[in-house]
Amino acid sequence: MICLMFFAICFLASVAGAICGIGGGVIIKPVLDAFGILDVNVISFLSGCTVLSMTTYSVVKSRESHVETAVGIPLALGAAAGGLFSQLASLASSIVTGSVPKFQTGVLLLMVSGGIAGGICGRACNKRMEERTVNRLFVGLMILMILINLYNMIQFMR
């Protein structure tokens, strides 16, 4: 049941992220933190791996799109550099220093597959939605994220 929850969170966060044009990782980590099921270090590591996988998929997929090369390549490279290289550096640092937290491999596989599947679905949904609907979803998502982060902050201070 918990594994299904991890998949669902990554899937839904990636759907919303792809529709609104934000990274799913911005949603995944705070939501998983709010449940308090795993240690914060494990959540950060798993979330980072999921985001890295989603970024890699997005860059590969963008090469197949029919976007003008002069515009598309710099945008894809910029997105890859942002992705979130910090994720790659964080992963490499954890491996080199031997500080990779203990986790179940199945959870990582579910999170990564949920993230990629959600990105695919979100991209398809975005193409069918009106801009006004996307903007409303974005605002609602930001309000929800503020509330989740406030909850996490209060829990952390206890």
C-alpha positions in Angstrom: 0.0 0.0 0.0 2.8 2.4 0.9 4.6 1.6 -2.4 1.4 2.4 -4.3 1.3 5.8 -2.4 4.9 6.6 -3.5 4.0 5.8 -7.1 0.8 7.9 -7.0 2.5 10.9 -5.4 5.3 10.9 -8.1 2.8 10.3 -10.9 0.4 13.1 -9.8 3.2 15.5 -9.0 4.7 14.9 -12.4 1.3 15.3 -14.2 0.7 18.6 -12.4 4.3 19.7 -13.0 4.2 18.9 -16.7 0.8 20.7 -17.1 1.9 23.8 -15.2 5.5 23.9 -16.4 7.1 23.3 -13.0 9.3 20.6 -11.8 7.6 17.6 -10.1 10.3 17.5 -7.5 9.0 20.7 -6.1 5.9 18.8 -5.2 7.3 15.3 -4.5 9.7 16.0 -1.6 7.4 18.2 0.5 4.4 15.8 0.1 6.5 12.8 1.1 8.0 14.8 4.0 4.4 15.5 5.2 3.6 11.8 5.5 6.7 11.3 7.7 7.1 7.7 6.5 10.7 7.8 5.6 13.7 9.7 6.9 14.2 13.1 5.3 17.6 12.0 3.9 16.0 9.0 2.2 13.2 11.2 0.8 15.7 13.7 -0.5 17.8 11.0 -2.2 14.8 9.2 -3.7 13.2 12.5 -4.9 16.5 13.6 -6.4 16.8 10.3 -8.3 13.2 10.7 -9.5 13.8 14.2 -10.7 17.0 13.2 -12.4 15.2 10.5 -14.3 12.4 12.8 -15.3 14.9 15.4 -16.5 16.8 12.8 -18.5 13.5 11.6 -20.1 12.5 15.2 -20.9 15.8 16.0 -22.6 15.6 12.8 -24.7 12.0 13.5 -25.6 12.7 17.1 -26.5 15.2 15.9 -29.2 12.2 14.2 -30.9 10.0 17.2 -30.9 9.4 19.4 -33.9 10.6 22.6 -32.2 12.9 24.8 -34.2 16.5 23.6 -33.5 17.9 27.1 -32.9 15.4 27.6 -30.1 14.9 24.0 -28.9 18.5 23.0 -28.3 19.4 25.9 -26.0 16.2 25.4 -24.1 16.8 21.7 -23.7 20.4 22.3 -22.7 19.4 25.0 -20.2 16.8 22.6 -18.6 19.3 19.8 -18.5 21.9 22.1 -16.9 19.4 23.2 -14.2 18.2 19.7 -13.5 17.5 20.5 -11.0 23.0 19.3 -12.5 22.4 19.8 -8.9 20.6 16.5 -8.8 23.5 14.7 -10.6 26.0 16.4 -8.3 24.0 15.5 -5.2 23.7 11.9 -6.4 27.5 11.7 -7.2 28.4 13.2 -3.9 26.2 10.7 -2.0 27.9 7.8 -3.9 31.4 9.1 -3.5 31.1 9.8 0.2 29.3 6.6 0.8 26.3 8.4 2.3 23.6 6.8 0.1 20.8 6.2 2.5 19.3 2.7 2.9 16.1 2.3 0.9 14.1 -0.4 -0.9 15.0 -0.6 -4.5 11.4 -1.2 -5.4 10.4 2.1 -4.0 12.9 3.9 -6.1 11.7 2.1 -9.2 8.1 2.9 -8.5 8.9 6.6 -7.9 11.0 6.9 -11.1 8.4 5.1 -13.2 5.6 7.2 -11.6 7.5 10.4 -12.3 8.2 9.5 -16.0 4.6 8.2 -16.6 3.2 11.3 -15.0 5.4 13.6 -17.2 4.1 11.8 -20.3 0.5 12.1 -19.2 0.9 15.7 -18.1 2.4 16.7 -21.4 -0.5 15.1 -23.2 -3.0 16.9 -20.9 -1.3 20.2 -21.3 -1.8 20.1 -25.1 -5.5 19.7 -24.6 -6.1 22.3 -21.9 -7.0 25.9 -22.2 -4.4 28.4 -20.9 -6.9 29.7 -18.4 -7.4 26.2 -16.9 -3.6 25.7 -16.7 -3.2 29.0 -14.9 -5.9 28.1 -12.4 -4.3 24.8 -11.7 -0.9 26.5 -11.2 -2.3 28.9 -8.7 -4.2 26.1 -6.9 -1.0 24.1 -6.8 1.0 26.9 -5.4 -1.5 27.5 -2.6 -1.5 23.8 -1.8 2.3 23.7 -1.8 2.4 26.7 0.6 0.1 24.9 2.9 2.0 21.6 2.8 5.3 23.5 3.5 3.7 25.4 6.4 2.5 22.0 7.8 6.0 20.6 7.4 7.6 23.6 9.0 5.3 23.3 12.0 6.0 19.6 12.3 9.7 20.2 12.1 9.6 22.8 14.9 7.9 20.4 17.3 
